[in-house]
Amino acid sequence: MPSNNSKYTQEIREQIARYILENGKPATSVAEEVGIDTNTVCRWVRDYRRSHNMPSYAEEKGITKRAPQTEGELMYRIKELERQLREGLLFSVPSKAEC
């Protein structure tokens, strides 16, 4: 939400965000064209997406964060790595003669 002393009206913010989303232009390019800080324009686009229940850029592009692992999955991974260490599958430790 813009403050009372902001340079740009809510209407301008939404017009620029809508233009970027409808035309598929990079926010950085549009920001340079209109002479507004890139981070500001990117924030406007993000806010516009949120206020209109649109997917985020990452969701739209299929970029997702890895889901957090459960404690059981982490314990299984630890046990598996310990086994691989014991069997020398991860790396070999040089003997004193090799050093």
JOKA-V212230 format. One record per helix or strand of 2 or more residues. SS is the DSSP state (helix for helix, strand for strand). FROM is the first residue (numbers start at 1). LEN is the number of residues. Records with the same first field share a line. If there is no record, write none. Layout:
SS: FROM-LEN ; FROM-LEN
This chain:
helix: 10-14 ; 27-8 ; 38-14 ; 57-5 ; 71-16
